[in-house]
Amino acid sequence: MSGLLRAASVIALATLASRVLGLGREVAIAHTFGASAAYDAFIIAFLIPHLLRKLLAEGALSTAFIPIYSSLRTTDPDRASRFAGNVGTVALVGFPLIVALGIWGAPALVTLLADGFDPAKQALAAELTRWTFPFIMLVGLAALVMGVLNSHDHFFAPAFAPVLFNIGLIIGAVVIAPNVDPPVMGLAWGVLLGGLGMLAFQLPFLRARLNFQLRLRPNDEDLKRLFVLMGPTVLGLVVVELNVLVDNKLASRLADGSIASLQYAVRLFQLPLGVFAVAVATALLPQLSRLAEPSSREQFIETLQNGLRLATLVLLPATVGLLVLGGPIVGLLFEHGAFTVDDGARTLGALRFLSLGILGYGMTYLATRAFYALQDTRTPMVISSVAVAVNIALDLLLIGPMGVDGLALATAVAGTVQLVISLAVLARRLDTPLSRAVMGDGAKMGLAAGVMGAAVYGVDTVAAGAAVGDAVRTGVGLLVGLVSYGGLALLVPAMRNALQASGLKIRGV
């Protein structure tokens, strides 16, 4: 199990660098554009390329590719290389066709996604869509490289590559935007710079680990199996991403800046998920894939349970931290330049409701990877469909009385529903009480997170009364939270055991 923590740590550190720069990206965008109509238009323009990135690249392609390629590497390395070359050839042919269709259909896509925009705003979004659509080709090829590297247990380069994407957008916001008309076009150019950087950064690591020839073999049985596995995954991700589509479509009918405020809140919500939950899930998938045979079922269950405990240990205090310190964090990062106090209040409300879903979404990442390791992509699709139905129903119910906050709360509840169903189905499939095994330790971790939250709240209340700045409030709050929760992690056996089971040796305890 030490390999899991070591791999997850490498991914988490690289992803942390990416997320820190991601926050820098959001700070730069907020300073330049605030929660404005122009940024609303960019979000809608980039929505489809970004969703296709999840559906066809880092989502379906990567998660279906890794189990097949990892299995072939252990039985027939030459066949694995041929498979990788075949998939690469298909990607080089298929992605340009998708880009061409997206550029041609940009106006219709914008109308579908944001029918609440006025004509000028729709025209701007369509033009931005045409510029951002080639990103899917760049990131699709990068995702294929990522799948190969992860299968070779090389996690750093794929996890670090998004740093280049963030740098591209920062350049777009800070350097290009002031020199183009309209300025928001700088973000579209930054997207393309970032996608090119993600691909170029990983290629040297790929050449060091894999020799293959690009050659199309359409009748190859491994390629057919890839498409069979991708099919339900794509459908499942489409269902999941309906949440995003519906949220933005409904938000387009609210005041200007509503989509942007929800986007800023989502970025902060995704920080703990991206830094840790995705890191553990990425490290888990190759390990679980190698343990998927019935003869290794006990090791499979143990690895999954330890991953769930480790995720719980980190995601619970992250949830409490965002609930308590959300105000100073939003103020520190965003409330300057074109970003107003009203924008901050709207963003903070959405963030607090979204935070309630951190544990649900984080642990669902892990549960879904367990299904993928078992080469079952259909079950996650069905479960996602149920969660999305819950989300859309709550969207329609809550947007009237709560506005953007209602959309955020609906998202959080849907993630929790998805987790509960996923763990129940997995427990039945593996014939072991997964939730019962994790919930006992999770309750103790939750109590510790509550103690941490009380300490942080008390200190932040004093700091706010002393009228100190958001930077001081945020820094002191994070320090108090880290010290208090870290101390409890050494004292509470359930927390200490979760760390040790994942391979972290704690001396003297």
N, C-alpha and C positions, 0 to 999 in steps of 0.2 A: 504493500500500500504506500510505501515511501515514494514510489515512482509517481503516484498520483499527485501527492502534495508537491513534489519537485517539479513535475510538469506544469501543474496548475500555478505554481509560484512564478515560473518563467513566463507563462502566458499572462498572469495577472500583472507582473511588473511591466511587460511590454504594453499590455492593454492600458495600464495606468498611465503610461506616458502618452498613449493615444488619447485617453479620455481627458487628461489634463490639457493637452493641446486642443481637444474638442471643446472644452470649456473656454479656452482662449479664443477659439473660432467663434463661439456663440457670443462672447464678450465683444469681439471685434464687430460682429454683425449687428449686435444690439446697439453698440455705440454709433455705428454708421446709419443704420436703418430703423432702429427702435422696433416697436410693434406696429408697423406701418402697412399701408395698402400694397406698396411695392414688395415688401417682404412676404406678405400673404401670397402675392402672385408667384414669387419664386418658389415658395413651399409647394404650391400646387404643381408648378412646372417640373420640379424635381421629384414629385411624388411617384409618378409612374416609373422612371428609371430606377429610383430607389427601391420600389416594390419589386421590380423585375430582378434587381440585384438579390433580393431575398428569395424570390421564387426560383429563378433559373441559375443563380450563381452560388452565393454563399449558403443558400438554403438547400434546395432540392439536389443540385448537382453535387455539392460538397458532401452532404450527408448520405447520399446514395452511393457516391463514388468510393468513399473511405472504406466501408465494410467489404465491398467487392475487391478493391485493390489490396487491402490489408490481408484478406484471406488468400488471394492469389500469390502474394509475396511469400507466404509461408509454404506454399505447395509447388508453385511453378513461377519463379522470378521472371523468366523470359516471357511467359504469357502475360504477366502483370505489366511488363514494359510495352508489349504490343497493345494491351488494353488502354494504357495511358496515352499512347500515341494515337490510337484510333479516336478516343474521346477528344483529344486536342484538335484533331482534324475536323471533327464534327463541329466543335466550338468555333473554329476559324471560318467555317462556312455559314453556320447558323446565326451567329450574333450580328454580322453585318446586315442580314435580311431583316432581323428584328429592328435594328436601328433605322433602316430605310422606311419600314412601316410606321414607326413612331414619328419620324419627321413628317411624313405625309399626312398622318392622321392627328397631328397636334391640336388643331382647333376643336375637333370633335371630342378629343380626350378632355380638354379643359372644360368644355360645356358640360360634359358628363360629370366631372369631378367637382365643379364649383359653379353650379347654376345660379348661386346667389350673387356672383360678381356682376358688376355693371359692364357694358361693352368694352370700355377702355381697359379695364382691369383684365378682362378675358383676353383681349388682343395682346396685352403685355405678357400674360402667362403663356399664351400659345407660342410667341416668339422665343421666350425663355425655354420652353419645352424643346423646341427644335435644336437649340444649342446644347442642352444638357443630355439629350438622348444617346449620343455616342458613348457616354459614360458606361452604359450597360455592357458594351463590347469589351471595354478595358477591364472593368471589374469582373466580368465573366471569365476572362482568361486568367486574371489574378486568382480567382476562386479555385480554378482547376489546379493551378500551381500550389495553392494553399492545401488542397486535399492531398496531393502527392507528398508534400513536406510533412504534414501532420501524420500521414501513414508511416513515414520513416521516423516518427517520434521527434521530428524537428519542429518545435512550436514557436520559436522566437520570431523568425522572419514573418510568418503569417500574422502573428499577433501584433507585430510592430508596423506592418505595412500601412494600416489605417492612419498612422502618424503622418504619412506623406499626403494622404487625402486631406487631413486637417490643415496641413501647411498650405496646400493648394488653395483651399477656401479662404484662409487668412490672407494670403497674397491677393486673392480676388477681392476681398472686402477692403483691405487697407491700401493696396498698391494700384490695382486695376480700376476699381470702382470710381475713384475720383477723376479718372482720365477718360471715361467712356460715357456715352449718353444713350440710354438712361443708365445711371450709375449701377443699378441692380444687375445689369448685364455682366459686371465684373464677377459676380458670384457664379454665373453660368460658366465663364471662362475658368474660374478657379476650380470648379467641379472637374473639368476635363484635365487640368494640370494635376489634380489630386489622383484621379483614376490612373493616369499614365505613371505617376510616381509609385502607386501601389503595385503595379505590374512589374515595372523596371527593377524595383528594389528586391523582389523575390527571385528573379531569374538566375542570378549567380548561384544562389543556394540550390536551385533546382538542378543546374548543370553538374554540381558536385555530387549529386545523389542519384541521378537517373540518366541513362542513355536510351533514347527512343527516337524512332523515326515517325514523322508525320505521314500517315498513310490511311486512307479511308477504307474500312472494311465493313460495309453496311450490314452484312449478314453474320457478323461475329456474335456468337451466343452471349458473350459477356456484355457487349454493348446493348443487346436486346434486354438482358437482365437489368442493366442500369436504367433503361427507359421504363421497364416495368416497375422498378422501385421508385423512380422519380415521379411517376404518374400520381399515385396517391399523395406523395409529399407535396407536389405542386398544388393539387386540389386542396390539401389541408392548409397550406400556407395562403392560398387564395382566400380560403374561408377566414383565416386569422386576420389577414390584411384587410378584409372587409371592414373590420373595426376602424382602421385608419381612414379608409375611404368614406365611411359613413360619418365619422367624427368630423372630418374636414368639410364634407358636403354640408352637414348641418351647421358647422361653425361659419361657413361662407355666408350664411343668411343672418349672422349676428353682426355686430358693429365691426368696422375696420379694425384690424389688429387682433381679433379674437383667435384666428388661426395661428398667428405669430405667438401670442401669449401661451396657447396650448403647446406649441412647439418648444418654447423655452422651458416650460415645465417638464415636458417629456424628456428633454436632454438631461435635466438634473435627476429625474426619476431613473433614467437608464444608466446613470453613472455607476451605482453599486452593482447593477445587473451586468453591465459590460466588463467591469473590472474583475468581478469575482465569479458570479454565476456562470457567465459564458466561459470563463477560464476553466472552471471545474468541468463544465459540460464538454468542452473541447478536448480536455485531457482524458475524460472518461470514455469518450466514444471509441478510440482505438483499443483501449484496454478491455472494455466490455465486448467489443467485437471479437477479440481473441479468446474471450471466455464464454462465448455464446453457445458452445457445444453442451449437450446435456451432461457430459462427464465433468464439466467445470461449473455446474450450476451453483454449488455452494460458494465458490469464489466469486462468481458473478453477483450473487446476492450480497455478499459481504462488501464487495467493492462499491456497489450501488448504495447500500445503506451508509457506508462511511462518507461517500460523497454527499448524500442528503444531510447528514449530521454536520459536515463541514460547512455546507452552504447555509444551513440554519444558523450556525454559530456566528456567521458574518452578516447575514441579511437582516436578522432581527435588530441589532443595534443600528444598522444603516437606516431602517425604517423609522426607528425612534429618533435618530439624529435629524433626519429631514423634517419630521413633524415638529421638533422643538426648535431647531436652528434654521428652518426654512426662510424666515423673515430676514435675518441678517445676511444669509447666503445670497438670496435674490438681490438684496440691496447692494451688497458688495460687488457681485458679478455684473449686474445689468443696469442699475439705476444711475446712468450717466449718459452724456451725449444726447442722442435722439430718444432714448428710453425714459419715459416719464414715470412719476410716482404712481399714477393710475395704471400704467402698464405693469408695474411691479406688483400692485395689489391683485390684479387679475391673474398674473402668473403665479403668485403665492397661493391663492385659493386653489387653483388647479393642481399645483404641486402637492399640497397636503392631502388631497383626495387620492391622487395617483399613488402616493407613498404607501397607502394601505394595501396596495397590490404587489409590493416588492417581493415579499416572501412567496406569494402564489406564482408569480411569473418566474422567479429565480429557480424554484424547485421544479417547476414544470419543464424548464430547459433540461434538467437532469433526467427526469422521468421520460421525456420524449426521446432522449439519446439512448435510453435503455431499450425502447421499442425499436429504434433504428438499428442498434447493435444486433437485435434478434431478427433483423431484416423484415420487420413488420412496419410498413409505412401507412397502412390503412387505418389501424386503430387510432393513432394520433390525429388523423384527418377527421374521423368520426367525433372524437372528443372535442376537437377544435370547433367543429360545427355546432355542437351544443353550447359551448362557451360563447361563440359569436352570436348565436340566437339570443342568449341572455343579455349580451352587451347591447345589441341593437334595440331590443325591447326596452332596456333601461335608458338608453340614449333618448328614445322617443318620449319616454315617461318623464325624464328628469330635466331635459333641456329647457322646457317651458319655465318651471319654477326656479331652476338653478343656473341656467346658461352654460358657460364653459365648465363650471364646477360639476354640473351634472354629467357632462361627457367624461370628465376625469373619474368620477365615482363609478360610473358604469364600467369603465375599463378595469378598475381595481377589482370590482366584484366578479367580473368575468374571469379574471386571472385566478382568483381563489376557487371558483367553480371548476375551472379546468384542472387545477392541481388535485382537488379532492377526487374527481373522477379518474384522473390518470393513476393516482396511487392505488385506488381501489381495483382498477383493472389489472395493473401490474401485480398487485398482491395475489390476485386470483390466478394470473398466468404463472407466476413463480411459486405459488402455493406457500407463501410466507406472509405474515402480517407486517407489511412494510410500514404503514402509518403508525401502527402500535409500537413498532420497534424504534421509530424516530420521535414520536410525540412525547414519550416520557422525558427524554433528554431535552426536547424542544421546549417543554414547559419550564424546565429549570433555566434554560437559556433565556426564555422570555422574561422570567422574573428578574434575572440579572440585567437584561436590557432595560426593564422598567426602573430598576434602581439607578442605572446609569442615566436614564432620561430624567429622573427626578433631580439628580445631582446637576446635570447640565442646565435644566430649567431654572433651578435655584440660582446658579451662578449667572445665567444670562439675564434673569430678572434684575439682579443687583447691577449688572453691567448696563442694562438698558436704563435703569433709574439714574445711573451716574452719567448718562448721555455720552457714553463712549461711542466711537465709530463702529460701523459694521465690520470692518476688518478685525478690530480688537475683539468684538463679540464673537465672531466666527472662530478666530484663532483660539481664544480662551475656551470656548465651548467644545471645540474639537479636542483640545488637550485634556480637559476634564473628562470628556467621554472616553478617550483612549486610555487614560490612566485608570479610571474607575472600572471600566469593563475588562481591561487587561488584567487588573488585579483579581477580579472575580473569576476570570478564566483560569487562573492558577489555583484558586481556592475551591471552586465548585467541581466535584469529581466528573460530572457529566460533560462539562466544558473541557476539562483537561483531557478526558478520555477521547473526545472528538478530535482534538489536536493530535494526540499520540497515535490514534488509530490511522490517521492520515500520514504518519511518518515523521511528525515533528517531535523530536526527543527533547523533553523539558528536564533539565538537570535539577536535582535537588528537591523534586516534588514526587 
